[in-house]
């Protein structure tokens, strides 16, 4: 997270701003041709994209890349996408998740949403459609970040007022 509040007024914009702002997407998908196509499409759309082909390697890949968004296939070798998601949530990781499902099984999708998946796409889909979904998720992430900042600012303001009134009370008691 870049700290814009401490910026010196009038200082030039950092040249690498765009690259540091790029969201990271981790695609966990064992169909390599599909995964490689998604990586190209994501990078073309300005995201940083990483690939993982095995459910058993997902946790390590997530730890390595700390993605802003997971694109998660459900049917994976090593470990199912649902198990990957279940373990992630059990560990307290709240990363946004877009599920890819070839099963078109409502039960699996329902289980995914109960585990906090944010969106899903049924295969087959076009990369363009996926990019649209990912960009929509990114927008909602940015909105959530802005709301977080506003909430923090409001909390600080309440804290400041609370302290000010506490100091005022102390002063009254002393006098
Ligand atoms: Ca698969």
Backbone and ligand atoms as CSV (ligand in chain L), in Angstrom:
chain,resi,resn,atom,element,x,y,z
A,1,UNK,N,N,0.848,-1.206,0.000
A,1,UNK,CA,C,0.000,0.000,0.000
A,1,UNK,C,C,0.875,1.244,0.000
A,2,UNK,N,N,0.692,2.137,-0.992
A,2,UNK,CA,C,1.498,3.344,-1.043
A,2,UNK,C,C,0.925,4.355,-0.067
A,3,UNK,N,N,1.800,5.068,0.570
A,3,UNK,CA,C,1.368,6.041,1.574
A,3,UNK,C,C,1.319,7.411,0.927
A,4,UNK,N,N,0.141,7.812,0.479
A,4,UNK,CA,C,0.026,9.081,-0.216
A,4,UNK,C,C,-0.100,10.235,0.760
A,5,UNK,N,N,-0.464,9.950,2.033
A,5,UNK,CA,C,-0.709,11.027,2.985
A,5,UNK,C,C,0.582,11.723,3.390
A,6,UNK,N,N,1.713,10.995,3.338
A,6,UNK,CA,C,2.980,11.574,3.791
A,6,UNK,C,C,3.746,12.216,2.637
A,7,UNK,N,N,3.124,12.284,1.463
A,7,UNK,CA,C,3.811,12.860,0.317
A,7,UNK,C,C,4.082,14.331,0.539
A,8,UNK,N,N,5.269,14.756,0.118
A,8,UNK,CA,C,5.607,16.169,0.203
A,8,UNK,C,C,4.799,16.915,-0.845
A,9,UNK,N,N,4.112,18.012,-0.462
A,9,UNK,CA,C,3.337,18.751,-1.465
A,9,UNK,C,C,4.237,19.239,-2.588
A,10,UNK,N,N,3.775,19.098,-3.805
A,10,UNK,CA,C,4.538,19.571,-4.942
A,10,UNK,C,C,5.591,18.600,-5.427
A,11,UNK,N,N,5.769,17.483,-4.714
A,11,UNK,CA,C,6.753,16.506,-5.183
A,11,UNK,C,C,6.223,15.804,-6.424
A,12,UNK,N,N,7.116,15.452,-7.361
A,12,UNK,CA,C,6.630,14.836,-8.599
A,12,UNK,C,C,6.020,13.465,-8.344
A,13,UNK,N,N,5.067,13.108,-9.187
A,13,UNK,CA,C,4.460,11.775,-9.116
A,13,UNK,C,C,5.531,10.723,-9.362
A,14,UNK,N,N,5.524,9.628,-8.578
A,14,UNK,CA,C,6.490,8.571,-8.864
A,14,UNK,C,C,6.230,7.996,-10.258
A,15,UNK,N,N,7.314,7.784,-11.021
A,15,UNK,CA,C,7.177,7.341,-12.406
A,15,UNK,C,C,6.598,5.929,-12.485
A,16,UNK,N,N,6.893,5.114,-11.459
A,16,UNK,CA,C,6.495,3.704,-11.519
A,16,UNK,C,C,5.119,3.486,-10.891
A,17,UNK,N,N,4.346,4.579,-10.729
A,17,UNK,CA,C,3.063,4.490,-10.037
A,17,UNK,C,C,2.179,3.380,-10.597
A,18,UNK,N,N,2.079,3.326,-11.943
A,18,UNK,CA,C,1.158,2.395,-12.566
A,18,UNK,C,C,1.526,0.943,-12.252
A,19,UNK,N,N,2.814,0.627,-12.302
A,19,UNK,CA,C,3.209,-0.769,-12.084
A,19,UNK,C,C,3.007,-1.176,-10.628
A,20,UNK,N,N,3.197,-0.220,-9.686
A,20,UNK,CA,C,3.014,-0.581,-8.281
A,20,UNK,C,C,1.526,-0.725,-7.950
A,21,UNK,N,N,0.670,-0.082,-8.759
A,21,UNK,CA,C,-0.766,-0.146,-8.497
A,21,UNK,C,C,-1.399,-1.391,-9.117
A,22,UNK,N,N,-0.684,-2.091,-10.016
A,22,UNK,CA,C,-1.266,-3.235,-10.723
A,22,UNK,C,C,-1.668,-4.321,-9.729
A,23,UNK,N,N,-2.887,-4.795,-9.879
A,23,UNK,CA,C,-3.367,-5.864,-9.015
A,23,UNK,C,C,-2.780,-7.192,-9.484
A,24,UNK,N,N,-2.540,-8.068,-8.513
A,24,UNK,CA,C,-1.977,-9.375,-8.809
A,24,UNK,C,C,-3.087,-10.428,-8.803
A,25,UNK,N,N,-3.133,-11.202,-9.869
A,25,UNK,CA,C,-4.120,-12.270,-9.987
A,25,UNK,C,C,-3.379,-13.602,-10.073
A,26,UNK,N,N,-3.781,-14.546,-9.246
A,26,UNK,CA,C,-3.221,-15.901,-9.316
A,26,UNK,C,C,-4.270,-16.827,-9.915
A,27,UNK,N,N,-3.919,-17.455,-11.031
A,27,UNK,CA,C,-4.828,-18.373,-11.718
A,27,UNK,C,C,-4.451,-19.804,-11.323
A,28,UNK,N,N,-5.365,-20.500,-10.656
A,28,UNK,CA,C,-5.118,-21.888,-10.245
A,28,UNK,C,C,-5.985,-22.769,-11.138
A,29,UNK,N,N,-5.364,-23.339,-12.133
A,29,UNK,CA,C,-6.091,-24.024,-13.217
A,29,UNK,C,C,-5.150,-25.040,-13.856
A,30,UNK,N,N,-5.594,-26.317,-13.914
A,30,UNK,CA,C,-4.688,-27.353,-14.425
A,30,UNK,C,C,-4.699,-27.490,-15.939
A,31,UNK,N,N,-5.693,-26.924,-16.619
A,31,UNK,CA,C,-5.664,-26.959,-18.085
A,31,UNK,C,C,-4.696,-25.879,-18.543
A,32,UNK,N,N,-3.479,-26.325,-18.942
A,32,UNK,CA,C,-2.403,-25.365,-19.134
A,32,UNK,C,C,-2.684,-24.380,-20.264
A,33,UNK,N,N,-3.301,-24.876,-21.354
A,33,UNK,CA,C,-3.579,-23.969,-22.479
A,33,UNK,C,C,-4.529,-22.857,-22.024
A,34,UNK,N,N,-5.541,-23.235,-21.256
A,34,UNK,CA,C,-6.497,-22.246,-20.742
A,34,UNK,C,C,-5.796,-21.282,-19.792
A,35,UNK,N,N,-4.970,-21.849,-18.874
A,35,UNK,CA,C,-4.275,-21.011,-17.892
A,35,UNK,C,C,-3.344,-20.010,-18.585
A,36,UNK,N,N,-2.602,-20.481,-19.602
A,36,UNK,CA,C,-1.676,-19.590,-20.307
A,36,UNK,C,C,-2.442,-18.504,-21.066
A,37,UNK,N,N,-3.578,-18.886,-21.657
A,37,UNK,CA,C,-4.409,-17.898,-22.348
A,37,UNK,C,C,-4.927,-16.845,-21.382
A,38,UNK,N,N,-5.319,-17.286,-20.179
A,38,UNK,CA,C,-5.817,-16.344,-19.171
A,38,UNK,C,C,-4.706,-15.406,-18.717
A,39,UNK,N,N,-3.493,-15.964,-18.555
A,39,UNK,CA,C,-2.385,-15.107,-18.127
A,39,UNK,C,C,-2.133,-14.008,-19.156
A,40,UNK,N,N,-2.104,-14.390,-20.444
A,40,UNK,CA,C,-1.901,-13.394,-21.507
A,40,UNK,C,C,-2.989,-12.327,-21.454
A,41,UNK,N,N,-4.235,-12.772,-21.327
A,41,UNK,CA,C,-5.355,-11.826,-21.333
A,41,UNK,C,C,-5.278,-10.889,-20.131
A,42,UNK,N,N,-4.919,-11.445,-18.964
A,42,UNK,CA,C,-4.826,-10.628,-17.747
A,42,UNK,C,C,-3.693,-9.617,-17.862
A,43,UNK,N,N,-2.538,-10.077,-18.370
A,43,UNK,CA,C,-1.397,-9.161,-18.484
A,43,UNK,C,C,-1.701,-8.071,-19.507
A,44,UNK,N,N,-2.375,-8.450,-20.580
A,44,UNK,CA,C,-2.745,-7.467,-21.601
A,44,UNK,C,C,-3.671,-6.408,-20.992
A,45,UNK,N,N,-4.520,-6.838,-20.043
A,45,UNK,CA,C,-5.463,-5.909,-19.407
A,45,UNK,C,C,-4.819,-5.138,-18.258
A,46,UNK,N,N,-3.508,-5.343,-18.018
A,46,UNK,CA,C,-2.799,-4.535,-17.034
A,46,UNK,C,C,-2.651,-5.163,-15.659
A,47,UNK,N,N,-2.991,-6.440,-15.535
A,47,UNK,CA,C,-2.818,-7.119,-14.256
A,47,UNK,C,C,-1.471,-7.826,-14.228
A,48,UNK,N,N,-0.996,-8.097,-13.024
A,48,UNK,CA,C,0.119,-9.010,-12.838
A,48,UNK,C,C,-0.491,-10.394,-12.679
A,49,UNK,N,N,-0.037,-11.367,-13.453
A,49,UNK,CA,C,-0.674,-12.683,-13.417
A,49,UNK,C,C,0.338,-13.784,-13.131
A,50,UNK,N,N,-0.034,-14.692,-12.250
A,50,UNK,CA,C,0.781,-15.869,-11.956
A,50,UNK,C,C,-0.088,-17.101,-12.123
A,51,UNK,N,N,0.566,-18.235,-12.397
A,51,UNK,CA,C,-0.161,-19.473,-12.652
A,51,UNK,C,C,0.225,-20.557,-11.659
A,52,UNK,N,N,-0.755,-21.396,-11.354
A,52,UNK,CA,C,-0.512,-22.581,-10.535
A,52,UNK,C,C,-1.364,-23.693,-11.150
A,53,UNK,N,N,-0.749,-24.867,-11.415
A,53,UNK,CA,C,-1.457,-25.924,-12.146
A,53,UNK,C,C,-1.945,-27.050,-11.241
A,54,UNK,N,N,-1.684,-26.959,-9.947
A,54,UNK,CA,C,-1.968,-28.099,-9.063
A,54,UNK,C,C,-2.551,-27.595,-7.744
A,55,UNK,N,N,-3.676,-28.185,-7.336
A,55,UNK,CA,C,-4.307,-27.765,-6.091
A,55,UNK,C,C,-3.395,-27.944,-4.890
A,56,UNK,N,N,-2.541,-28.974,-4.955
A,56,UNK,CA,C,-1.619,-29.242,-3.847
A,56,UNK,C,C,-0.548,-28.167,-3.701
A,57,UNK,N,N,-0.304,-27.422,-4.783
A,57,UNK,CA,C,0.725,-26.376,-4.747
A,57,UNK,C,C,0.113,-24.993,-4.540
A,58,UNK,N,N,-1.225,-24.948,-4.400
A,58,UNK,CA,C,-1.915,-23.649,-4.365
A,58,UNK,C,C,-1.505,-22.814,-3.153
A,59,UNK,N,N,-1.469,-23.448,-1.978
A,59,UNK,CA,C,-1.177,-22.686,-0.756
A,59,UNK,C,C,0.189,-22.007,-0.849
A,60,UNK,N,N,1.179,-22.748,-1.358
A,60,UNK,CA,C,2.526,-22.180,-1.488
A,60,UNK,C,C,2.527,-21.033,-2.494
A,61,UNK,N,N,1.783,-21.202,-3.600
A,61,UNK,CA,C,1.734,-20.153,-4.627
A,61,UNK,C,C,1.057,-18.901,-4.071
A,62,UNK,N,N,0.009,-19.094,-3.265
A,62,UNK,CA,C,-0.693,-17.950,-2.667
A,62,UNK,C,C,0.238,-17.225,-1.692
A,63,UNK,N,N,0.974,-18.008,-0.902
A,63,UNK,CA,C,1.914,-17.409,0.047
A,63,UNK,C,C,3.011,-16.645,-0.697
A,64,UNK,N,N,3.457,-17.193,-1.833
A,64,UNK,CA,C,4.556,-16.562,-2.571
A,64,UNK,C,C,4.113,-15.255,-3.234
A,65,UNK,N,N,2.926,-15.262,-3.849
A,65,UNK,CA,C,2.530,-14.114,-4.675
A,65,UNK,C,C,1.584,-13.157,-3.969
A,66,UNK,N,N,1.049,-13.532,-2.806
A,66,UNK,CA,C,-0.013,-12.780,-2.109
A,66,UNK,C,C,-0.909,-12.007,-3.078
A,67,UNK,N,N,-1.713,-12.759,-3.842
A,67,UNK,CA,C,-2.545,-12.140,-4.883
A,67,UNK,C,C,-3.688,-11.312,-4.292
A,68,UNK,N,N,-4.168,-10.343,-5.104
A,68,UNK,CA,C,-5.366,-9.579,-4.744
A,68,UNK,C,C,-6.616,-10.369,-5.097
A,69,UNK,N,N,-6.470,-11.281,-6.063
A,69,UNK,CA,C,-7.619,-12.059,-6.530
A,69,UNK,C,C,-7.149,-13.438,-6.973
A,70,UNK,N,N,-7.916,-14.457,-6.619
A,70,UNK,CA,C,-7.669,-15.813,-7.111
A,70,UNK,C,C,-8.697,-16.141,-8.177
A,71,UNK,N,N,-8.234,-16.706,-9.288
A,71,UNK,CA,C,-9.130,-17.350,-10.237
A,71,UNK,C,C,-8.931,-18.840,-10.001
A,72,UNK,N,N,-9.951,-19.491,-9.468
A,72,UNK,CA,C,-9.782,-20.831,-8.907
A,72,UNK,C,C,-10.663,-21.853,-9.605
A,73,UNK,N,N,-10.033,-22.799,-10.289
A,73,UNK,CA,C,-10.772,-23.911,-10.885
A,73,UNK,C,C,-11.185,-24.866,-9.762
A,74,UNK,N,N,-12.335,-25.525,-9.924
A,74,UNK,CA,C,-12.780,-26.446,-8.869
A,74,UNK,C,C,-12.153,-27.836,-9.014
A,75,UNK,N,N,-12.067,-28.328,-10.264
A,75,UNK,CA,C,-11.515,-29.674,-10.471
A,75,UNK,C,C,-10.029,-29.582,-10.770
A,76,UNK,N,N,-9.243,-29.872,-9.732
A,76,UNK,CA,C,-7.789,-29.747,-9.831
A,76,UNK,C,C,-7.133,-31.038,-9.376
A,77,UNK,N,N,-5.961,-31.365,-9.906
A,77,UNK,CA,C,-5.194,-32.469,-9.336
A,77,UNK,C,C,-4.608,-32.044,-7.988
A,78,UNK,N,N,-4.319,-33.006,-7.145
A,78,UNK,CA,C,-3.671,-32.705,-5.860
A,78,UNK,C,C,-4.678,-32.355,-4.777
A,79,UNK,N,N,-5.476,-31.337,-5.049
A,79,UNK,CA,C,-6.462,-30.870,-4.054
A,79,UNK,C,C,-7.554,-30.130,-4.801
A,80,UNK,N,N,-8.809,-30.356,-4.446
A,80,UNK,CA,C,-9.896,-29.685,-5.174
A,80,UNK,C,C,-9.891,-28.190,-4.870
A,81,UNK,N,N,-10.476,-27.440,-5.784
A,81,UNK,CA,C,-10.571,-26.004,-5.576
A,81,UNK,C,C,-11.343,-25.660,-4.309
A,82,UNK,N,N,-12.383,-26.449,-4.019
A,82,UNK,CA,C,-13.155,-26.191,-2.792
A,82,UNK,C,C,-12.298,-26.406,-1.550
A,83,UNK,N,N,-11.467,-27.459,-1.573
A,83,UNK,CA,C,-10.581,-27.693,-0.420
A,83,UNK,C,C,-9.533,-26.585,-0.293
A,84,UNK,N,N,-9.029,-26.126,-1.439
A,84,UNK,CA,C,-8.075,-25.011,-1.408
A,84,UNK,C,C,-8.727,-23.812,-0.731
A,85,UNK,N,N,-9.972,-23.514,-1.153
A,85,UNK,CA,C,-10.691,-22.363,-0.612
A,85,UNK,C,C,-11.005,-22.555,0.874
A,86,UNK,N,N,-11.425,-23.768,1.228
A,86,UNK,CA,C,-11.770,-24.069,2.624
A,86,UNK,C,C,-10.563,-23.835,3.535
A,87,UNK,N,N,-9.389,-24.344,3.108
A,87,UNK,CA,C,-8.184,-24.204,3.933
A,87,UNK,C,C,-7.729,-22.750,4.027
A,88,UNK,N,N,-7.932,-22.054,2.911
A,88,UNK,CA,C,-7.558,-20.640,2.881
A,88,UNK,C,C,-8.381,-19.848,3.903
A,89,UNK,N,N,-9.691,-20.078,3.901
A,89,UNK,CA,C,-10.573,-19.357,4.819
A,89,UNK,C,C,-10.307,-19.773,6.260
A,90,UNK,N,N,-10.029,-21.078,6.466
A,90,UNK,CA,C,-9.732,-21.561,7.819
A,90,UNK,C,C,-8.486,-20.872,8.363
A,91,UNK,N,N,-7.571,-20.519,7.463
A,91,UNK,CA,C,-6.340,-19.847,7.885
A,91,UNK,C,C,-6.533,-18.337,7.999
A,92,UNK,N,N,-7.782,-17.872,7.762
A,92,UNK,CA,C,-8.061,-16.444,7.929
A,92,UNK,C,C,-7.756,-15.600,6.709
A,93,UNK,N,N,-7.432,-16.257,5.570
A,93,UNK,CA,C,-7.134,-15.497,4.357
A,93,UNK,C,C,-8.442,-15.109,3.662
A,94,UNK,N,N,-8.652,-13.801,3.454
A,94,UNK,CA,C,-9.915,-13.315,2.899
A,94,UNK,C,C,-9.777,-12.856,1.453
A,95,UNK,N,N,-8.759,-13.357,0.751
A,95,UNK,CA,C,-8.532,-12.942,-0.638
A,95,UNK,C,C,-9.800,-13.160,-1.477
A,96,UNK,N,N,-10.025,-12.256,-2.419
A,96,UNK,CA,C,-11.188,-12.380,-3.304
A,96,UNK,C,C,-10.990,-13.582,-4.227
A,97,UNK,N,N,-12.082,-14.281,-4.499
A,97,UNK,CA,C,-11.998,-15.515,-5.279
A,97,UNK,C,C,-13.064,-15.539,-6.364
A,98,UNK,N,N,-12.613,-15.820,-7.574
A,98,UNK,CA,C,-13.529,-16.052,-8.689
A,98,UNK,C,C,-13.392,-17.521,-9.071
A,99,UNK,N,N,-14.464,-18.262,-8.946
A,99,UNK,CA,C,-14.421,-19.700,-9.197
A,99,UNK,C,C,-14.658,-19.994,-10.680
A,100,UNK,N,N,-13.877,-20.934,-11.210
A,100,UNK,CA,C,-14.129,-21.473,-12.541
A,100,UNK,C,C,-14.724,-22.855,-12.360
A,101,UNK,N,N,-15.849,-23.095,-12.969
A,101,UNK,CA,C,-16.479,-24.388,-12.773
A,101,UNK,C,C,-16.875,-25.016,-14.090
A,102,UNK,N,N,-16.364,-26.221,-14.323
A,102,UNK,CA,C,-16.794,-26.993,-15.485
A,102,UNK,C,C,-17.953,-27.888,-15.091
A,103,UNK,N,N,-18.160,-28.020,-13.811
A,103,UNK,CA,C,-19.174,-28.948,-13.326
A,103,UNK,C,C,-20.579,-28.439,-13.546
A,104,UNK,N,N,-20.722,-27.128,-13.518
A,104,UNK,CA,C,-22.045,-26.524,-13.572
A,104,UNK,C,C,-22.928,-27.125,-12.488
A,105,UNK,N,N,-22.305,-27.548,-11.410
A,105,UNK,CA,C,-23.046,-28.157,-10.310
A,105,UNK,C,C,-23.395,-27.099,-9.290
A,106,UNK,N,N,-24.690,-26.945,-9.045
A,106,UNK,CA,C,-25.115,-25.901,-8.120
A,106,UNK,C,C,-24.590,-26.140,-6.717
A,107,UNK,N,N,-24.493,-27.419,-6.339
A,107,UNK,CA,C,-24.011,-27.714,-4.984
A,107,UNK,C,C,-22.587,-27.213,-4.777
A,108,UNK,N,N,-21.732,-27.475,-5.788
A,108,UNK,CA,C,-20.342,-27.030,-5.668
A,108,UNK,C,C,-20.255,-25.511,-5.623
A,109,UNK,N,N,-21.047,-24.877,-6.467
A,109,UNK,CA,C,-21.011,-23.417,-6.480
A,109,UNK,C,C,-21.516,-22.854,-5.159
A,110,UNK,N,N,-22.588,-23.470,-4.651
A,110,UNK,CA,C,-23.133,-23.041,-3.369
A,110,UNK,C,C,-22.087,-23.188,-2.269
A,111,UNK,N,N,-21.406,-24.337,-2.269
A,111,UNK,CA,C,-20.337,-24.559,-1.281
A,111,UNK,C,C,-19.261,-23.494,-1.434
A,112,UNK,N,N,-18.946,-23.153,-2.675
A,112,UNK,CA,C,-17.942,-22.119,-2.923
A,112,UNK,C,C,-18.361,-20.785,-2.359
A,113,UNK,N,N,-19.621,-20.425,-2.556
A,113,UNK,CA,C,-20.097,-19.133,-2.043
A,113,UNK,C,C,-20.160,-19.139,-0.524
A,114,UNK,N,N,-20.513,-20.304,0.054
A,114,UNK,CA,C,-20.521,-20.384,1.519
A,114,UNK,C,C,-19.122,-20.195,2.087
A,115,UNK,N,N,-18.117,-20.551,1.273
A,115,UNK,CA,C,-16.734,-20.368,1.709
A,115,UNK,C,C,-16.225,-18.972,1.335
A,116,UNK,N,N,-17.118,-18.133,0.869
A,116,UNK,CA,C,-16.722,-16.749,0.619
A,116,UNK,C,C,-16.170,-16.483,-0.763
A,117,UNK,N,N,-16.536,-17.304,-1.755
A,117,UNK,CA,C,-16.183,-16.953,-3.127
A,117,UNK,C,C,-16.991,-15.728,-3.522
A,118,UNK,N,N,-16.427,-14.896,-4.390
A,118,UNK,CA,C,-17.073,-13.634,-4.736
A,118,UNK,C,C,-17.842,-13.717,-6.037
A,119,UNK,N,N,-17.433,-14.620,-6.907
A,119,UNK,CA,C,-18.047,-14.680,-8.227
A,119,UNK,C,C,-17.679,-16.029,-8.833
A,120,UNK,N,N,-18.349,-16.407,-9.909
A,120,UNK,CA,C,-17.987,-17.647,-10.574
A,120,UNK,C,C,-18.245,-17.523,-12.063
A,121,UNK,N,N,-17.567,-18.380,-12.819
A,121,UNK,CA,C,-17.810,-18.476,-14.239
A,121,UNK,C,C,-17.896,-19.934,-14.619
A,122,UNK,N,N,-18.889,-20.246,-15.439
A,122,UNK,CA,C,-19.007,-21.614,-15.921
A,122,UNK,C,C,-18.200,-21.764,-17.201
A,123,UNK,N,N,-17.469,-22.875,-17.273
A,123,UNK,CA,C,-16.741,-23.160,-18.508
A,123,UNK,C,C,-17.713,-23.738,-19.536
A,124,UNK,N,N,-17.518,-23.483,-20.829
A,124,UNK,CA,C,-16.457,-22.627,-21.380
A,124,UNK,C,C,-16.856,-21.156,-21.313
A,125,UNK,N,N,-15.837,-20.298,-21.287
A,125,UNK,CA,C,-16.085,-18.856,-21.262
A,125,UNK,C,C,-15.023,-18.192,-22.127
A,126,UNK,N,N,-15.238,-16.955,-22.487
A,126,UNK,CA,C,-14.230,-16.240,-23.268
A,126,UNK,C,C,-13.319,-15.482,-22.313
A,127,UNK,N,N,-12.025,-15.363,-22.660
A,127,UNK,CA,C,-11.124,-14.577,-21.815
A,127,UNK,C,C,-11.639,-13.165,-21.591
A,128,UNK,N,N,-12.317,-12.626,-22.623
A,128,UNK,CA,C,-12.839,-11.272,-22.508
A,128,UNK,C,C,-13.873,-11.180,-21.376
A,129,UNK,N,N,-14.693,-12.232,-21.273
A,129,UNK,CA,C,-15.703,-12.268,-20.218
A,129,UNK,C,C,-15.020,-12.334,-18.847
A,130,UNK,N,N,-13.953,-13.150,-18.770
A,130,UNK,CA,C,-13.254,-13.266,-17.494
A,130,UNK,C,C,-12.627,-11.931,-17.100
A,131,UNK,N,N,-12.008,-11.255,-18.074
A,131,UNK,CA,C,-11.396,-9.954,-17.778
A,131,UNK,C,C,-12.453,-8.983,-17.245
A,132,UNK,N,N,-13.635,-9.002,-17.860
A,132,UNK,CA,C,-14.713,-8.115,-17.402
A,132,UNK,C,C,-15.065,-8.420,-15.947
A,133,UNK,N,N,-15.124,-9.700,-15.602
A,133,UNK,CA,C,-15.442,-10.077,-14.219
A,133,UNK,C,C,-14.324,-9.641,-13.265
A,134,UNK,N,N,-13.081,-9.883,-13.693
A,134,UNK,CA,C,-11.941,-9.533,-12.836
A,134,UNK,C,C,-11.903,-8.027,-12.620
A,135,UNK,N,N,-12.170,-7.269,-13.688
A,135,UNK,CA,C,-12.149,-5.806,-13.545
A,135,UNK,C,C,-13.272,-5.336,-12.628
A,136,UNK,N,N,-14.423,-5.986,-12.704
A,136,UNK,CA,C,-15.528,-5.642,-11.802
A,136,UNK,C,C,-15.125,-5.921,-10.360
A,137,UNK,N,N,-14.432,-7.038,-10.132
A,137,UNK,CA,C,-13.948,-7.383,-8.779
A,137,UNK,C,C,-12.938,-6.347,-8.315
A,138,UNK,N,N,-12.065,-5.928,-9.236
A,138,UNK,CA,C,-11.041,-4.956,-8.865
A,138,UNK,C,C,-11.705,-3.659,-8.419
A,139,UNK,N,N,-12.745,-3.236,-9.168
A,139,UNK,CA,C,-13.447,-2.002,-8.799
A,139,UNK,C,C,-14.059,-2.126,-7.408
A,140,UNK,N,N,-14.657,-3.294,-7.123
A,140,UNK,CA,C,-15.279,-3.450,-5.811
A,140,UNK,C,C,-14.210,-3.517,-4.724
A,141,UNK,N,N,-12.995,-4.048,-5.075
A,141,UNK,CA,C,-11.885,-4.041,-4.111
A,141,UNK,C,C,-11.486,-2.612,-3.794
A,142,UNK,N,N,-11.393,-1.770,-4.851
A,142,UNK,CA,C,-10.969,-0.390,-4.631
A,142,UNK,C,C,-12.003,0.356,-3.811
A,143,UNK,N,N,-13.285,0.103,-4.088
A,143,UNK,CA,C,-14.344,0.737,-3.309
A,143,UNK,C,C,-14.233,0.333,-1.847
A,144,UNK,N,N,-13.987,-0.975,-1.613
A,144,UNK,CA,C,-13.865,-1.461,-0.241
A,144,UNK,C,C,-12.672,-0.809,0.446
A,145,UNK,N,N,-11.563,-0.630,-0.297
A,145,UNK,CA,C,-10.382,0.010,0.288
A,145,UNK,C,C,-10.688,1.448,0.667
A,146,UNK,N,N,-11.426,2.143,-0.235
A,146,UNK,CA,C,-11.772,3.536,0.063
A,146,UNK,C,C,-12.680,3.610,1.288
A,147,UNK,N,N,-13.636,2.680,1.366
A,147,UNK,CA,C,-14.534,2.671,2.524
A,147,UNK,C,C,-13.753,2.396,3.799
A,148,UNK,N,N,-12.782,1.476,3.702
A,148,UNK,CA,C,-11.909,1.193,4.844
A,148,UNK,C,C,-11.215,2.459,5.318
A,149,UNK,N,N,-10.665,3.205,4.343
A,149,UNK,CA,C,-9.934,4.415,4.700
A,149,UNK,C,C,-10.868,5.431,5.348
A,150,UNK,N,N,-12.091,5.547,4.792
A,150,UNK,CA,C,-13.052,6.491,5.364
A,150,UNK,C,C,-13.433,6.078,6.775
A,151,UNK,N,N,-13.613,4.760,6.969
A,151,UNK,CA,C,-13.961,4.267,8.304
A,151,UNK,C,C,-12.833,4.527,9.292
A,152,UNK,N,N,-11.587,4.301,8.833
A,152,UNK,CA,C,-10.448,4.548,9.721
A,152,UNK,C,C,-10.381,6.029,10.093
A,153,UNK,N,N,-10.613,6.885,9.090
A,153,UNK,CA,C,-10.585,8.330,9.358
A,153,UNK,C,C,-11.663,8.698,10.374
A,154,UNK,N,N,-12.862,8.103,10.209
A,154,UNK,CA,C,-13.958,8.394,11.137
A,154,UNK,C,C,-13.618,7.882,12.536
A,155,UNK,N,N,-12.971,6.712,12.612
A,155,UNK,CA,C,-12.577,6.175,13.919
A,155,UNK,C,C,-11.566,7.089,14.603
A,156,UNK,N,N,-10.603,7.578,13.806
A,156,UNK,CA,C,-9.604,8.491,14.366
A,156,UNK,C,C,-10.272,9.749,14.906
A,157,UNK,N,N,-11.254,10.248,14.119
A,157,UNK,CA,C,-11.938,11.469,14.524
A,157,UNK,C,C,-12.679,11.236,15.847
A,158,UNK,N,N,-13.355,10.069,15.963
A,158,UNK,CA,C,-14.066,9.753,17.213
A,158,UNK,C,C,-13.081,9.655,18.377
A,159,UNK,N,N,-11.951,8.996,18.106
A,159,UNK,CA,C,-10.929,8.820,19.137
A,159,UNK,C,C,-10.389,10.178,19.590
A,160,UNK,N,N,-10.168,11.050,18.598
A,160,UNK,CA,C,-9.621,12.376,18.893
A,160,UNK,C,C,-10.616,13.169,19.754
A,161,UNK,N,N,-11.896,13.093,19.373
A,161,UNK,CA,C,-12.924,13.815,20.137
A,161,UNK,C,C,-13.043,13.244,21.549
A,162,UNK,N,N,-12.960,11.906,21.631
A,162,UNK,CA,C,-13.046,11.247,22.928
A,162,UNK,C,C,-11.903,11.712,23.828
A,163,UNK,N,N,-10.700,11.746,23.244
A,163,UNK,CA,C,-9.529,12.184,24.018
A,163,UNK,C,C,-9.665,13.642,24.427
A,164,UNK,N,N,-10.132,14.458,23.484
A,164,UNK,CA,C,-10.283,15.888,23.768
A,164,UNK,C,C,-11.260,16.095,24.921
A,165,UNK,N,N,-12.370,15.339,24.912
A,165,UNK,CA,C,-13.352,15.523,25.980
A,165,UNK,C,C,-12.807,14.949,27.295
A,166,UNK,N,N,-11.988,13.872,27.220
A,166,UNK,CA,C,-11.389,13.309,28.430
A,166,UNK,C,C,-10.415,14.315,29.052
A,167,UNK,N,N,-9.625,14.953,28.196
A,167,UNK,CA,C,-8.683,15.964,28.678
A,167,UNK,C,C,-9.453,17.117,29.317
A,168,UNK,N,N,-10.566,17.523,28.664
A,168,UNK,CA,C,-11.382,18.618,29.187
A,168,UNK,C,C,-11.932,18.260,30.568
A,169,UNK,N,N,-12.382,16.976,30.724
A,169,UNK,CA,C,-12.910,16.536,32.019
A,169,UNK,C,C,-11.825,16.585,33.089
A,170,UNK,N,N,-10.617,16.083,32.719
A,170,UNK,CA,C,-9.502,16.098,33.680
A,170,UNK,C,C,-9.199,17.508,34.117
A,171,UNK,N,N,-9.184,18.409,33.129
A,171,UNK,CA,C,-8.876,19.815,33.438
A,171,UNK,C,C,-9.906,20.378,34.412
A,172,UNK,N,N,-11.192,19.997,34.178
A,172,UNK,CA,C,-12.251,20.502,35.063
A,172,UNK,C,C,-12.057,19.971,36.491
A,173,UNK,N,N,-11.678,18.647,36.588
A,173,UNK,CA,C,-11.498,18.063,37.911
A,173,UNK,C,C,-10.351,18.718,38.668
A,174,UNK,N,N,-9.299,19.082,37.887
A,174,UNK,CA,C,-8.137,19.670,38.532
A,174,UNK,C,C,-8.418,21.068,39.069
A,175,UNK,N,N,-9.257,21.821,38.304
A,175,UNK,CA,C,-9.446,23.217,38.689
A,175,UNK,C,C,-10.481,23.354,39.808
L,1,CA,CA,CA,-9.598,-28.525,-14.061
